[in-house]
Amino acid sequence: MAMAWGKRHNFRSLCRLSQCGMDNPAKKLKVDDTDDQKLKKFVRWCEDNDFNLNKKVAIRKQGSCAEYGMVAIDDLQEGECLFEIKRSLLLHSETCQVAQVLRKGKEQLASASGWVPLLLALMYEYTNQKSLWRPYLDLCPDFAVLDQPMFWTREEVEKELGGTGIPDAVEEDLKNMKKEYTKIALPFMKKHPDFWNLDVHTFELYKKMVAFIMAYSFTESKAQQEGEGEEETKAASPVMVPVADILNHVSANNAHLNFGEKSLTMVSTRSIKKGEEIFNTYGHLSNGQLLHMYGFAEPYQQNLYGMVTINFNCLLESARILSNDDNNSLKLLEQKWNWMQEIDVVDEDDKMGIDKSGITGYQLSMILKVLSLDKKDFKKFKKSWQDDSDDDDEDEMTLLTQDDMTHMSPSSRKLLRTCLQQRLDTYTYSHAEDSQMLESDKLSLLSSRQKYALQVRHGQKQLLMTAKELCEDTSQR
C-alpha cells in the first residue's frame, strides 16, 4: 500500500510509570454526557478493565473539538499520567479472537503494507457482537460518514484538492488496497468461512477498516517492542489503542503516549489548565497529510509543519520554458538531465519539499546550478565533478534557506521562480479565490470537506508564494 498508510511517528517515553502521578487514580471514569449510551457503555468497559483514568480528566463531547475528546476537569502538572492501558487490551492481530488463524497464515498474509492481518482482525471483531472490544468499536465514528478523501467522490477530489498532490496519493491507495484485498485477503477468507463471511466482509468494509487504521492506530516500532536502541529501529506495526485514540490532534500537543513493557500510558507534556482539551499529536504532519490520512486539517496558521512538494521534473519543464523553444538550448537541457540521471543526482520520482525553513531536496543546489549553465560551463562542471566524485564530504540533502534563495545566482533564482509559479498554476482555485473564501461569509457555507481542502490549498500556496517572492530579482524587491 502507499507509504502514507499509517505513517505515524513513533512515540518516545517521557517518564517512567512511577513518575506518572498514578498514585491516586480515580476509581470511576468521569463522563458528563450521561444521555450518551454508547459512551456510558464504553466508560463502564474501561472501568471493568482498569484503565486507571486520572481523576482530573474526563471523556466527553462537551469541550471537545470533535465528536469525543478528553478534557481536564482540574489543573494538571507536566508529567502526570492521564490513563494506563494494559497491553492485552490493545487490539491487533495477536490479541484478537482469530489470532491463532492469522498466526498460522502469516506467510500467506504477507504484503507490501503489512496491514492485512490487522485488517482481517478488525473486520472480524467489528462484526462480532460478542467481541471483547465491542464497547470500544461501538464508540468509533460512524463509518458511513468519513472525511478521508478516499471516500469523497471523484468530482470532489478533483475540484477541491486539485494541485495539492492528494488526488494522486488517493488513487494509489485505492489501487493498492483493491489489489491486497483481491489477491491476499479474499483468498484467505475463502479458506476460513467459519470466521469470515464474504457477504459481510466485503471490500467496502475492508476499505473502512483501512480508514480506521489510518485515522486511529498508533505505531510502535519493533525496536521499542524488543528493547533495542533507536538506531536499530525496525519496521513499525500499527495497533489500536482504546482511549488513546479519543484524544484529538494538534501540532502543539499537550500529551504524549508512552509504550511500556506491560502497559501504555498517556502523559501530560506541560501543565494543563482546568477546562482545556487534552491533545495528542499524530506526528510532524502537514495539513495535506492530515487530510489524506485522518480526514481533517488544522487552520493553516496553526499547523507547525506546513509543507508542499514539487517534483524535480518541474525544474526541467521550467528550464524548457525559459529556453524559448531554442533547439540548441533544449538539446543541451536533455544532455544535462540525462547526465544527472546517470550519476543518480535526479530520479523521476524525486521531490523537493518547501516549508517555513526553506526548500529541501536531494542535490537541489547542484540541479539548479547545472540546469542554469551554458554549454561551455557545463562541460567544465562535468569534468570538475568527475574529479571530485569520490569526495565523501558531498552533502546530498540540500537545504536552501530563505537567505540562500535571495543570494542564488540570477539564473538559478529565475529557474526556481518559474518552477514555483508552474506549481502554483496546478491548483483548481486561484490564490485570490481561496483568500476571498477565507475572509468572507462564504466560509460558513462550506462543508467540512471544503473547509479542510481550503486550509490545505491555502497553506501550500502561502509557502509557494513566499519562496517565489524570495526568488524575485533584487531590482524588483
LOBA-700353 format. One record per residue (C-alpha): residue in one letter; y, x negated, z; residue number from 1. Coordinates in nm, 2 decimals, always signed. Layout:
LOBA-700353
NODE A Y X Z NUM
...
***
This chain:
LOBA-700353
NODE M +0.00 +0.00 +0.00 1
NODE A +0.36 -0.10 -0.04 2
NODE M +0.48 -0.37 +0.21 3
NODE A +0.72 -0.12 +0.36 4
NODE W +0.44 +0.08 +0.51 5
NODE G +0.45 +0.04 +0.89 6
NODE K +0.68 -0.26 +0.87 7
NODE R +0.78 -0.26 +1.23 8
NODE H +0.88 -0.57 +1.41 9
NODE N +0.65 -0.70 +1.70 10
NODE F +0.79 -0.61 +2.04 11
NODE R +0.81 -0.91 +2.28 12
NODE S +0.78 -0.89 +2.66 13
NODE L +1.10 -0.90 +2.86 14
NODE C +0.94 -0.89 +3.20 15
NODE R +0.61 -0.85 +3.38 16
NODE L +0.49 -0.52 +3.52 17
NODE S +0.55 -0.64 +3.87 18
NODE Q +0.92 -0.68 +3.78 19
NODE C +0.95 -0.34 +3.61 20
NODE G +1.05 -0.12 +3.90 21
NODE M +0.72 +0.07 +3.92 22
NODE D +0.71 +0.06 +4.30 23
NODE N +0.83 +0.42 +4.32 24
NODE P +0.70 +0.60 +4.01 25
NODE A +0.76 +0.98 +4.00 26
NODE K +0.45 +1.19 +4.06 27
NODE K +0.59 +1.46 +3.83 28
NODE L +0.75 +1.41 +3.48 29
NODE K +1.10 +1.55 +3.46 30
NODE V +1.15 +1.81 +3.19 31
NODE D +1.43 +2.06 +3.16 32
NODE D +1.31 +2.26 +2.86 33
NODE T +1.09 +2.50 +3.07 34
NODE D +1.05 +2.75 +2.79 35
NODE D +0.90 +2.49 +2.55 36
NODE Q +0.53 +2.55 +2.59 37
NODE K +0.43 +2.25 +2.38 38
NODE L +0.65 +2.02 +2.58 39
NODE K +0.51 +2.16 +2.91 40
NODE K +0.15 +2.10 +2.80 41
NODE F +0.24 +1.75 +2.69 42
NODE V +0.41 +1.68 +3.03 43
NODE R +0.10 +1.81 +3.21 44
NODE W -0.12 +1.59 +2.99 45
NODE C +0.10 +1.29 +3.08 46
NODE E +0.08 +1.37 +3.45 47
NODE D -0.30 +1.40 +3.43 48
NODE N -0.33 +1.06 +3.26 49
NODE D -0.10 +0.87 +3.50 50
NODE F +0.18 +0.77 +3.27 51
NODE N +0.39 +0.68 +3.58 52
NODE L +0.72 +0.80 +3.43 53
NODE N +1.01 +0.67 +3.62 54
NODE K +1.18 +0.94 +3.84 55
NODE K +1.51 +0.85 +3.69 56
NODE V +1.43 +0.97 +3.33 57
NODE A +1.33 +1.30 +3.17 58
NODE I +1.17 +1.40 +2.84 59
NODE R +1.37 +1.68 +2.68 60
NODE K +1.57 +1.82 +2.39 61
NODE Q +1.90 +1.85 +2.58 62
NODE G +2.10 +1.53 +2.54 63
NODE S +1.87 +1.40 +2.26 64
NODE C +2.00 +1.32 +1.92 65
NODE A +1.68 +1.45 +1.76 66
NODE E +1.41 +1.72 +1.84 67
NODE Y +1.29 +1.54 +2.15 68
NODE G +1.41 +1.23 +2.34 69
NODE M +1.42 +1.05 +2.67 70
NODE V +1.74 +1.09 +2.88 71
NODE A +1.84 +0.91 +3.20 72
NODE I +1.89 +1.16 +3.49 73
NODE D +2.00 +0.88 +3.72 74
NODE D +2.15 +0.54 +3.67 75
NODE L +1.91 +0.27 +3.56 76
NODE Q +1.93 -0.10 +3.60 77
NODE E +1.83 -0.36 +3.35 78
NODE G +1.46 -0.44 +3.36 79
NODE E +1.35 -0.11 +3.51 80
NODE C +1.01 +0.02 +3.38 81
NODE L +1.06 +0.37 +3.23 82
NODE F +0.69 +0.45 +3.19 83
NODE E +0.35 +0.29 +3.16 84
NODE I +0.06 +0.39 +2.93 85
NODE K -0.30 +0.27 +2.96 86
NODE R -0.45 +0.11 +2.65 87
NODE S -0.73 +0.37 +2.65 88
NODE L -0.46 +0.63 +2.57 89
NODE L -0.33 +0.46 +2.26 90
NODE L -0.46 +0.65 +1.95 91
NODE H -0.62 +0.43 +1.68 92
NODE S -0.95 +0.37 +1.51 93
NODE E -1.11 +0.20 +1.81 94
NODE T -1.02 +0.48 +2.06 95
NODE C -1.07 +0.79 +1.86 96
NODE Q -1.38 +1.01 +1.87 97
NODE V -1.51 +0.88 +1.54 98
NODE A -1.46 +0.52 +1.64 99
NODE Q -1.83 +0.43 +1.60 100
NODE V -1.85 +0.57 +1.25 101
NODE L -1.53 +0.39 +1.15 102
NODE R -1.66 +0.07 +1.30 103
NODE K -1.98 +0.08 +1.11 104
NODE G -1.79 +0.15 +0.79 105
NODE K -1.54 -0.13 +0.84 106
NODE E -1.63 -0.32 +0.52 107
NODE Q -1.62 +0.00 +0.31 108
NODE L -1.27 +0.09 +0.45 109
NODE A -1.11 -0.25 +0.38 110
NODE S -0.79 -0.20 +0.18 111
NODE A -0.46 -0.37 +0.09 112
NODE S -0.27 -0.17 +0.36 113
NODE G -0.53 -0.20 +0.63 114
NODE W -0.44 +0.16 +0.73 115
NODE V -0.74 +0.36 +0.61 116
NODE P -0.94 +0.35 +0.93 117
NODE L -0.63 +0.47 +1.13 118
NODE L -0.56 +0.74 +0.87 119
NODE L -0.91 +0.87 +0.89 120
NODE A -0.89 +0.87 +1.27 121
NODE L -0.57 +1.06 +1.27 122
NODE M -0.69 +1.32 +1.02 123
NODE Y -1.00 +1.38 +1.23 124
NODE E -0.81 +1.40 +1.56 125
NODE Y -0.52 +1.61 +1.42 126
NODE T -0.76 +1.88 +1.30 127
NODE N -0.98 +1.86 +1.61 128
NODE Q -0.87 +2.13 +1.86 129
NODE K -1.07 +1.95 +2.14 130
NODE S -0.90 +1.61 +2.08 131
NODE L -0.81 +1.41 +2.38 132
NODE W -0.47 +1.37 +2.22 133
NODE R -0.42 +1.75 +2.14 134
NODE P -0.11 +1.80 +2.35 135
NODE Y +0.04 +1.48 +2.20 136
NODE L -0.04 +1.58 +1.85 137
NODE D +0.09 +1.93 +1.90 138
NODE L +0.42 +1.79 +2.01 139
NODE C +0.47 +1.59 +1.70 140
NODE P +0.73 +1.72 +1.45 141
NODE D +0.62 +1.99 +1.21 142
NODE F +0.47 +1.80 +0.92 143
NODE A +0.58 +2.08 +0.69 144
NODE V +0.94 +1.96 +0.72 145
NODE L +0.96 +1.58 +0.67 146
NODE D +1.27 +1.39 +0.55 147
NODE Q +1.10 +1.08 +0.43 148
NODE P +1.18 +1.05 +0.06 149
NODE M +0.81 +1.07 -0.04 150
NODE F +0.83 +1.44 +0.05 151
NODE W +1.15 +1.50 -0.15 152
NODE T +1.15 +1.65 -0.50 153
NODE R +1.18 +1.41 -0.78 154
NODE E +1.52 +1.56 -0.86 155
NODE E +1.64 +1.50 -0.50 156
NODE V +1.52 +1.14 -0.51 157
NODE E +1.68 +1.06 -0.84 158
NODE K +2.01 +1.23 -0.77 159
NODE E +2.07 +1.13 -0.40 160
NODE L +1.91 +0.79 -0.40 161
NODE G +1.97 +0.66 -0.75 162
NODE G +2.07 +0.29 -0.72 163
NODE T +1.95 +0.24 -0.36 164
NODE G +1.61 +0.09 -0.45 165
NODE I +1.43 +0.36 -0.26 166
NODE P +1.30 +0.56 -0.56 167
NODE D +1.10 +0.26 -0.68 168
NODE A +0.96 +0.20 -0.33 169
NODE V +0.86 +0.56 -0.30 170
NODE E +0.69 +0.56 -0.64 171
NODE E +0.50 +0.25 -0.55 172
NODE D +0.40 +0.40 -0.21 173
NODE L +0.27 +0.72 -0.37 174
NODE K +0.07 +0.53 -0.63 175
NODE N -0.10 +0.31 -0.37 176
NODE M -0.15 +0.60 -0.14 177
NODE K -0.33 +0.80 -0.40 178
NODE K -0.54 +0.50 -0.50 179
NODE E -0.66 +0.43 -0.15 180
NODE Y -0.74 +0.79 -0.08 181
NODE T -0.93 +0.84 -0.40 182
NODE K -1.11 +0.50 -0.41 183
NODE I -1.17 +0.44 -0.04 184
NODE A -1.11 +0.73 +0.20 185
NODE L -1.26 +1.01 -0.01 186
NODE P -1.59 +0.84 -0.08 187
NODE F -1.63 +0.75 +0.28 188
NODE M -1.55 +1.11 +0.40 189
NODE K -1.81 +1.24 +0.15 190
NODE K -2.07 +1.03 +0.32 191
NODE H -1.98 +1.17 +0.66 192
NODE P -1.95 +1.55 +0.62 193
NODE D -2.02 +1.61 +0.99 194
NODE F -1.67 +1.46 +1.07 195
NODE W -1.46 +1.53 +0.77 196
NODE N -1.42 +1.85 +0.57 197
NODE L -1.28 +1.78 +0.22 198
NODE D -1.13 +2.13 +0.21 199
NODE V -0.93 +2.04 +0.52 200
NODE H -0.89 +1.66 +0.50 201
NODE T -0.71 +1.66 +0.17 202
NODE F -0.48 +1.41 +0.00 203
NODE E -0.18 +1.62 +0.12 204
NODE L -0.29 +1.58 +0.48 205
NODE Y -0.36 +1.21 +0.42 206
NODE K +0.00 +1.17 +0.29 207
NODE K +0.13 +1.34 +0.60 208
NODE M -0.07 +1.11 +0.82 209
NODE V +0.08 +0.81 +0.63 210
NODE A +0.42 +0.96 +0.71 211
NODE F +0.31 +0.99 +1.08 212
NODE I +0.22 +0.62 +1.09 213
NODE M +0.53 +0.51 +0.91 214
NODE A +0.76 +0.71 +1.14 215
NODE Y +0.58 +0.69 +1.48 216
NODE S +0.34 +0.40 +1.50 217
NODE F +0.40 +0.07 +1.69 218
NODE T +0.27 -0.27 +1.58 219
NODE E +0.11 -0.52 +1.80 220
NODE S +0.02 -0.85 +1.63 221
NODE K -0.34 -0.98 +1.67 222
NODE A -0.18 -1.29 +1.83 223
NODE Q -0.05 -1.07 +2.11 224
NODE Q -0.38 -0.90 +2.15 225
NODE E -0.56 -1.23 +2.17 226
NODE G -0.30 -1.41 +2.38 227
NODE E -0.21 -1.66 +2.11 228
NODE G +0.12 -1.83 +2.06 229
NODE E +0.39 -1.68 +1.85 230
NODE E +0.34 -1.95 +1.59 231
NODE E -0.02 -1.82 +1.53 232
NODE T +0.08 -1.46 +1.48 233
NODE K -0.17 -1.29 +1.25 234
NODE A -0.18 -0.96 +1.06 235
NODE A -0.05 -0.66 +1.26 236
NODE S -0.23 -0.34 +1.34 237
NODE P -0.04 -0.02 +1.39 238
NODE V -0.12 +0.21 +1.68 239
NODE M +0.01 +0.55 +1.80 240
NODE V +0.17 +0.53 +2.14 241
NODE P +0.23 +0.87 +2.32 242
NODE V +0.57 +0.90 +2.50 243
NODE A +0.69 +0.57 +2.35 244
NODE D +0.74 +0.74 +2.01 245
NODE I +0.95 +1.01 +2.17 246
NODE L +1.23 +0.76 +2.22 247
NODE N +1.47 +0.77 +1.93 248
NODE H +1.61 +0.47 +1.74 249
NODE V +1.95 +0.30 +1.73 250
NODE S +2.02 -0.06 +1.62 251
NODE A +2.19 -0.13 +1.96 252
NODE N +1.89 -0.01 +2.17 253
NODE N +1.87 +0.00 +2.55 254
NODE A +1.49 -0.01 +2.59 255
NODE H +1.20 -0.21 +2.47 256
NODE L +0.82 -0.17 +2.45 257
NODE N +0.60 -0.44 +2.61 258
NODE F +0.23 -0.49 +2.52 259
NODE G +0.05 -0.59 +2.83 260
NODE E -0.32 -0.68 +2.88 261
NODE K -0.42 -0.35 +3.03 262
NODE S -0.12 -0.12 +2.96 263
NODE L +0.21 -0.09 +2.77 264
NODE T +0.54 -0.04 +2.94 265
NODE M +0.88 +0.07 +2.82 266
NODE V +1.16 -0.13 +2.99 267
NODE S +1.53 -0.09 +3.00 268
NODE T +1.71 -0.38 +2.84 269
NODE R +2.05 -0.31 +3.00 270
NODE S +2.20 -0.08 +3.26 271
NODE I +2.19 +0.29 +3.15 272
NODE K +2.42 +0.55 +3.30 273
NODE K +2.31 +0.90 +3.41 274
NODE G +2.32 +1.13 +3.11 275
NODE E +2.27 +0.86 +2.85 276
NODE E +1.99 +0.89 +2.60 277
NODE I +1.73 +0.61 +2.61 278
NODE F +1.68 +0.44 +2.28 279
NODE N +1.41 +0.21 +2.15 280
NODE T +1.45 +0.01 +1.83 281
NODE Y +1.22 +0.01 +1.53 282
NODE G +1.33 -0.34 +1.44 283
NODE H +1.62 -0.50 +1.24 284
NODE L +1.62 -0.24 +0.97 285
NODE S +1.88 -0.13 +0.72 286
NODE N +1.96 +0.23 +0.66 287
NODE G +1.76 +0.21 +0.33 288
NODE Q +1.45 +0.10 +0.53 289
NODE L +1.51 +0.36 +0.80 290
NODE L +1.53 +0.64 +0.54 291
NODE H +1.24 +0.52 +0.34 292
NODE M +1.00 +0.48 +0.64 293
NODE Y +1.13 +0.71 +0.91 294
NODE G +1.33 +0.98 +0.73 295
NODE F +1.67 +0.93 +0.88 296
NODE A +1.97 +0.69 +0.86 297
NODE E +2.24 +0.59 +1.11 298
NODE P +2.61 +0.62 +1.03 299
NODE Y +2.65 +0.31 +0.82 300
NODE Q +2.92 +0.16 +1.05 301
NODE Q +2.68 +0.17 +1.34 302
NODE N +2.38 +0.01 +1.17 303
NODE L +2.39 -0.36 +1.27 304
NODE Y +2.15 -0.46 +0.99 305
NODE G +2.31 -0.32 +0.68 306
NODE M +2.15 -0.47 +0.37 307
NODE V +2.14 -0.42 -0.01 308
NODE T +1.93 -0.62 -0.25 309
NODE I +1.97 -0.73 -0.61 310
NODE N +1.70 -0.86 -0.84 311
NODE F +1.77 -1.20 -0.97 312
NODE N +1.72 -1.07 -1.32 313
NODE C +2.06 -0.91 -1.28 314
NODE L +2.22 -1.26 -1.28 315
NODE L +2.06 -1.33 -1.62 316
NODE E +2.18 -1.00 -1.76 317
NODE S +2.53 -1.06 -1.63 318
NODE A +2.53 -1.41 -1.79 319
NODE R +2.43 -1.24 -2.12 320
NODE I +2.72 -1.00 -2.09 321
NODE L +2.96 -1.29 -2.03 322
NODE S +2.82 -1.47 -2.33 323
NODE N +2.98 -1.21 -2.56 324
NODE D +2.67 -1.20 -2.78 325
NODE D +2.72 -1.56 -2.89 326
NODE N +2.38 -1.66 -3.03 327
NODE N +2.40 -2.02 -2.92 328
NODE S +2.50 -1.91 -2.56 329
NODE L +2.22 -1.66 -2.55 330
NODE K +1.97 -1.92 -2.67 331
NODE L +2.09 -2.16 -2.40 332
NODE L +2.06 -1.89 -2.13 333
NODE E +1.70 -1.83 -2.23 334
NODE Q +1.63 -2.20 -2.21 335
NODE K +1.78 -2.22 -1.86 336
NODE W +1.59 -1.92 -1.73 337
NODE N +1.26 -2.04 -1.88 338
NODE W +1.31 -2.38 -1.72 339
NODE M +1.39 -2.23 -1.38 340
NODE Q +1.08 -2.02 -1.41 341
NODE E +0.87 -2.32 -1.50 342
NODE I +0.98 -2.51 -1.19 343
NODE D +0.93 -2.20 -0.97 344
NODE V +1.30 -2.15 -0.89 345
NODE V +1.31 -1.79 -1.01 346
NODE D +1.04 -1.52 -1.03 347
NODE E +1.08 -1.18 -1.19 348
NODE D +1.03 -1.01 -0.85 349
NODE D +1.27 -1.24 -0.66 350
NODE K +1.58 -1.07 -0.50 351
NODE M +1.89 -1.17 -0.31 352
NODE G +2.00 -0.98 +0.00 353
NODE I +2.36 -0.90 +0.09 354
NODE D +2.45 -0.83 +0.45 355
NODE K +2.76 -0.89 +0.67 356
NODE S +2.69 -1.26 +0.69 357
NODE G +2.69 -1.31 +0.31 358
NODE I +2.43 -1.34 +0.04 359
NODE T +2.08 -1.49 +0.09 360
NODE G +1.83 -1.58 -0.18 361
NODE Y +1.58 -1.84 -0.28 362
NODE Q +1.76 -2.13 -0.45 363
NODE L +2.06 -1.89 -0.51 364
NODE S +2.32 -2.17 -0.53 365
NODE M +2.11 -2.35 -0.79 366
NODE I +2.06 -2.05 -1.00 367
NODE L +2.43 -1.97 -1.01 368
NODE K +2.51 -2.33 -1.09 369
NODE V +2.25 -2.36 -1.37 370
NODE L +2.35 -2.03 -1.54 371
NODE S +2.71 -2.15 -1.54 372
NODE L +2.65 -2.49 -1.70 373
NODE D +2.73 -2.57 -2.06 374
NODE K +2.46 -2.73 -2.28 375
NODE K +2.56 -3.09 -2.21 376
NODE D +2.58 -3.05 -1.83 377
NODE F +2.26 -2.85 -1.83 378
NODE K +2.08 -3.14 -1.99 379
NODE K +2.22 -3.38 -1.73 380
NODE F +2.13 -3.14 -1.45 381
NODE K +1.77 -3.12 -1.56 382
NODE K +1.73 -3.50 -1.56 383
NODE S +1.90 -3.53 -1.22 384
NODE W +1.68 -3.25 -1.08 385
NODE Q +1.36 -3.41 -1.20 386
NODE D +1.47 -3.74 -1.05 387
NODE D +1.52 -3.57 -0.71 388
NODE S +1.25 -3.31 -0.74 389
NODE D +1.03 -3.48 -0.47 390
NODE D +1.31 -3.47 -0.21 391
NODE D +1.17 -3.29 +0.09 392
NODE D +1.52 -3.20 +0.21 393
NODE E +1.58 -2.94 -0.06 394
NODE D +1.70 -2.62 +0.11 395
NODE E +1.51 -2.35 -0.07 396
NODE M +1.66 -2.04 +0.10 397
NODE T +2.03 -2.04 +0.03 398
NODE L +2.29 -1.85 +0.24 399
NODE L +2.63 -1.80 +0.07 400
NODE T +2.86 -1.71 +0.35 401
NODE Q +3.18 -1.52 +0.28 402
NODE D +3.37 -1.85 +0.29 403
NODE D +3.12 -2.01 +0.05 404
NODE M +3.19 -1.73 -0.21 405
NODE T +3.56 -1.80 -0.21 406
NODE H +3.51 -2.17 -0.27 407
NODE M +3.25 -2.15 -0.55 408
NODE S +3.34 -2.27 -0.90 409
NODE P +3.53 -2.02 -1.11 410
NODE S +3.24 -1.98 -1.35 411
NODE S +2.99 -1.91 -1.06 412
NODE R +3.23 -1.66 -0.90 413
NODE K +3.28 -1.48 -1.23 414
NODE L +2.90 -1.46 -1.28 415
NODE L +2.83 -1.33 -0.93 416
NODE R +3.12 -1.09 -0.95 417
NODE T +2.98 -0.94 -1.28 418
NODE C +2.64 -0.91 -1.12 419
NODE L +2.78 -0.73 -0.82 420
NODE Q +2.96 -0.49 -1.05 421
NODE Q +2.65 -0.43 -1.25 422
NODE R +2.47 -0.34 -0.93 423
NODE L +2.75 -0.10 -0.83 424
NODE D +2.71 +0.07 -1.16 425
NODE T +2.35 +0.17 -1.09 426
NODE Y +2.43 +0.44 -0.83 427
NODE T +2.43 +0.80 -0.93 428
NODE Y +2.75 +0.87 -0.73 429
NODE S +3.06 +0.66 -0.76 430
NODE H +3.22 +0.49 -0.45 431
NODE A +3.51 +0.73 -0.48 432
NODE E +3.28 +1.03 -0.48 433
NODE D +3.09 +0.91 -0.17 434
NODE S +3.42 +0.82 +0.01 435
NODE Q +3.55 +1.17 -0.06 436
NODE M +3.24 +1.34 +0.08 437
NODE L +3.26 +1.13 +0.40 438
NODE E +3.62 +1.21 +0.46 439
NODE S +3.63 +1.58 +0.37 440
NODE D +3.50 +1.91 +0.49 441
NODE K +3.22 +1.88 +0.24 442
NODE L +3.02 +1.66 +0.48 443
NODE S +2.94 +1.96 +0.70 444
NODE L +2.80 +2.14 +0.40 445
NODE L +2.55 +1.87 +0.31 446
NODE S +2.18 +1.90 +0.40 447
NODE S +2.03 +1.64 +0.64 448
NODE R +1.87 +1.46 +0.34 449
NODE Q +2.20 +1.45 +0.16 450
NODE K +2.38 +1.31 +0.46 451
NODE Y +2.12 +1.04 +0.51 452
NODE A +2.13 +0.94 +0.15 453
NODE L +2.51 +0.93 +0.16 454
NODE Q +2.50 +0.69 +0.46 455
NODE V +2.26 +0.46 +0.27 456
NODE R +2.46 +0.46 -0.05 457
NODE H +2.80 +0.42 +0.11 458
NODE G +2.68 +0.14 +0.34 459
NODE Q +2.53 -0.05 +0.05 460
NODE K +2.84 -0.01 -0.17 461
NODE Q +3.06 -0.14 +0.11 462
NODE L +2.86 -0.46 +0.12 463
NODE L +2.87 -0.50 -0.26 464
NODE M +3.24 -0.43 -0.28 465
NODE T +3.32 -0.68 +0.00 466
NODE A +3.12 -0.95 -0.17 467
NODE K +3.28 -0.87 -0.51 468
NODE E +3.63 -0.90 -0.36 469
NODE L +3.54 -1.24 -0.22 470
NODE C +3.44 -1.35 -0.57 471
NODE E +3.77 -1.25 -0.73 472
NODE D +3.98 -1.52 -0.90 473
NODE T +4.21 -1.69 -0.65 474
NODE S +4.51 -1.58 -0.85 475
NODE Q +4.41 -1.22 -0.82 476
NODE R +4.37 -1.22 -0.44 477
***
